[in-house]
Amino acid sequence: MVSPEHIIAVGGGKGGIGKSVICTNLAVGLALSGKKVVLVDTDFGSSNLHALLGVKNPPLGFINFFQKNSNHSPSLLLETGIDNLQLICAAGDNPGSADINSETLGIVRDNIRNLDADYVFLDLSPGVSYAVVDFFNLADSGMIITTPELTSVMKTFSFIRAALFRRISILFRNQENLIRLVDHSDPTLADMETHSIDILKEKLSAIDPKQVLVVDMIIDSFRPCLIANRIRYEKDLKAGENLIELVKKYLGVEPVYLGYLIESDRVRDSVDEMTPFFIKEPDSTPANNLQNIIDAFSNAHG
């Protein structure tokens, strides 16, 4: 069975930060370099990737799974008009389409793993729901988008923390005395004081010291990539540096900083015209920024 060489999830702690635009253009950039790429919209409640690519009224998407219980992913692949780039749409904007069950999510994940491509990009919903975080952790590499605003930086920190604690919670899921330290979905059962890795390790040491080494292994293997978007001033670049220091201090995680994209009318215009800026303005500063990010990612994962 053929499977992707690399699954890349692109997420963010809040909406409106340009995540889908960056995800789309990253996929376009790699497709234009000759790689076989599939772009997957996993925002089941508010899908929009097709519009960013100029695909109007897509005839197929994951909604077909939910309605017909089909599991034949190749039938969902749509041509984008861009060489080497195909698209799988989400569930549309039908009421309740975001509220899919774990079984259906499992079918979606299995089909993603079985796609025939060099790269599969997953554009995630904003926020830290279990479905979003599980898609992020499914990927071989995770990219997280932030903007310089403090609210965005803090939400990005929360996203990284949620993804890390979710990885640990899956390991502890059958141990009631440990799971309450990292699963905060029910505040009445959880230990809400465990908000940093140092506190988690301290409490684990008192309950089961061997698990501290296991947590360290999970942390060492967790290397999310960070992209700063909508940079306007030189001081905005410090947002990425500050976030990395925050994540190192409280989570023990060392993110990989891939680069930034400037704030640009050219990017906004490309969205309105339903044409990726990497194609519409290939010599623009945002396109050069994006190429630098692709190069940094390739070097980090080469």
Protein Blocks (a to p, Z undefined) as FASTA:
>chain_A
ZZdfbdcddddfbehkommmmmmmmmmmmmmnopacddddfbfklgcklmmnopahifbd
fklmmmnopabfklmpccehighiacdddebjaehklmccfklmmmmmmmmmmpccfbdc
ddddedjdfklmmmmmmpmbdcddddfbfklmmmmmmmmmmmmmmmmmmmmmmmmklmmm
mmckbmklmcfklmbfklmmmmmmmmmmmlmmmmmmmmmmpccddddehifbfklmmmmm
mmmmmmmmmnopacddfbdcdddfklmmmmmnopafklmmmmbmklmmmmmmmmmmmmmm
ZZ
